[in-house]
Amino acid sequence: MKLILIDGGPASGKNTLGTLLVEKLKKLENNVILMDLDTFVEQINPSWIWKSKLLEETDQSKARKNFANTINRYLLEDYTIIVIGERFLTKDDISFFMSRLNINCPVQLYHLCVPFALRRKRLHERGPHSHIDLEKDQKERDMVLSWPGYVYDNINTPEVDTDRLATLIQDSKGTIDIVLPEK
């Protein structure tokens, strides 16, 4: 069992690569699953529109708790889990995520680096997304000076990028050490 964390802003290819990686890794390992935080938020609020900031924070917290509980169940069943939807910009982000898990296991982190113009094009092709602020996300990413894990330029076809990421995963590139406080 291990966790493969994939970070990237909106329209960076997380879902596409995550789905293709599951298919590819299932040929090498039996138990592989893609877990997306967004699906847990959508179970609570499919519209992604909240009446108040407090309600949004409450729903997001519930979704993260359900997300972590589900990941814990799959880890107990010896799954390799590809995790998307969380932000893993800093070691603090990773530590916060990992502190919600009951199992300590190997962790690999891959940041999908995509030129802003390509992200804008991909998002436009998907159709309207009023809740996504690409400019804000890009500014936050540009402020990160040192990325934990492996930074991957996701600019090729999905098939080529899947093959390259699968090789990096098999070679344990992107492995990170996270020291968590005792529970």
GIGIDA-V178787 format. One record per run of one state. SS is the DSSP state (h for helix, s for strand, l for the rest). FROM is the first residue (numbers start at 1). TO is the last residue. Records with the same first field share a line. If there is no record, write none. Layout:
SS->FROM-TO  FROM-TO
This chain:
l->1-1  8-13  27-31  45-52  77-79  85-90  100-105  114-115  127-133  143-149  154-157  171-174  177-183
s->2-7  32-36  80-84  106-113  150-153  175-176
h->14-26  37-44  53-76  91-99  116-126  134-142  158-170
